[in-house]
Amino acid sequence: MKENFKENHPECREMILPVRDALDVISGKWKISILIAMSLGHKRFMEIQNAIPNITPRMLSKELKELEMNLLVERKVYDSFPPVIEYERTDHARTLEPLIEELRRWGEYHRLVVTGTNINHPVKELQD
C-alpha cells in the first residue's frame, strides 16, 4: 500500500519545498560563481566573463538573464556612446552572502575530508 507523502510527512515536505525553491534559483555550474564575481566588483559582461574560467559568452548571457528573472541581478543600461551595460547584484542577492560563505567553508572542509588537502583553514576552525 502506497502511503500519501503529503499527509504522512508534512514536516519533511515543509523542509524540502523551500530548499528546492532555493536550489532551483542558485543551482547549476555558474550562478554562484557569477554572484561571487559580481560581489568582488565585476560589473560589466566582459569583466564577469574574464573572472570566471571557462564560461562562454552564451552561457554567461543565459545565466545573467535567469538571475535577473529571479531578482538577483539588475541590468543597467547607461545612455552613452557606445552604450555601457552593467550588472549589479540586488539587495535580494546580497541576502545570499551568508549562505555562499557557509558553502565556501563547507567546500573547504569537504575537500580536506575527501582529499586531505587543506587550502586555507585548519580543520578545527572549519568544524566550529
N, C-alpha and C positions, 0 to 999 in steps of 0.2 A: 504494500500500500504506500503510495507516494504521499508524503506529508506536505502540507501547504506551508512553504517557506515564509510567506508574509505573515501568516497567523502564528506560527510556532517560533519564529526567530526575529521578532521586531527589533530587538536591541542590536542584532547583527546587521540588519537592513539599515537601521538608523546610523550605524557607524560606516558601513560600506558606501552608501549613496553619496555623502559629501566628499569622501576620499576619491571616489571615482570621478565626481564632478571636477575636483581639483586636478587629478591626473589627466583628464581629458583636455584641460586647458594648457598644462605645462609639460605634458609628456612629449616624447619624441627626441630625436637626436640633437636638435638645435635650439629649441625655445629657451631653455635655461641659459645656454651659452650666449645667446643674443641678449638676454636680460642682464647677464653679468657684464658683457662688453659695454652695454649702454650705461650700466652703473659706474663703470670706470671712465666715463666721459666721451665715449664714441657715439656720435650722433648722426653723422652722415652715412649714407649707404656704404660707400667705399671704406670708410673708417671701420664700420662694423664688420664688413666682409674681411678686411685685412686683419682684424683682431681675432678672427675665428678660422683656424686652419681647416682647409678642405671644404668649406661651404661654398656652393656655387651661387652665382648671382640669382639664378632662377629659384633655388631653394630659399635663399635669404628673402627674396621678394615674397614668396608664398608664406613663409613663417611670419614675416612682419605684418602681412595682411591679416593673418589669423590672430596674432597678438593684438592688433588694432581692433579687430572684430570683438575680441574678448575684453576690451577696455584696459589692456595692459600697456599699450603703446599708442602714442598720439603722433600723427604725421603732420608736420607743419611745412607749408609751402610759403616761402618768402617772395614777395613781389620785387624781383631784381632781375638783372640780365647778366649772365644766364640765371635761370631760376635756381634758387637754393632750396633744397628739401632736407629737413632734419627730422629725426625721430627722437621722441622723448618718452621715457617711462612715465606712466601716470602715477598719481598717488595710490591708486589701487595696486599697481605693480610693486610699489615700494613696500606694501604690506607683506610681500613675499620674501623680503630680505632676511628675516629670522629663519624662515624655512630653508632658504638657499644656504645660509650659513650652517645650519644643522646638517643639511645634506653634504656639504663640504667636509665637515668634521667627521660624519659617519663614513664617508667615502675614504678619507684618510685612514680611519681606524680599520675599515674593512680591508683596504689594501694591505695594511700591516698584518692583520689576522691571516689573510689568504697567502700573501707572498713573503711576509717577514720583512718587507721593505718599509722603513719609516721615512716619510717625506719631510714633515715639518714638526711634528709634536710627539712628545713622549706618550707612551700608552696610557699612563695614569691620567694625564690631562684629558685624553680623548674619552676615557671612561667616566669622568666626572659629569 
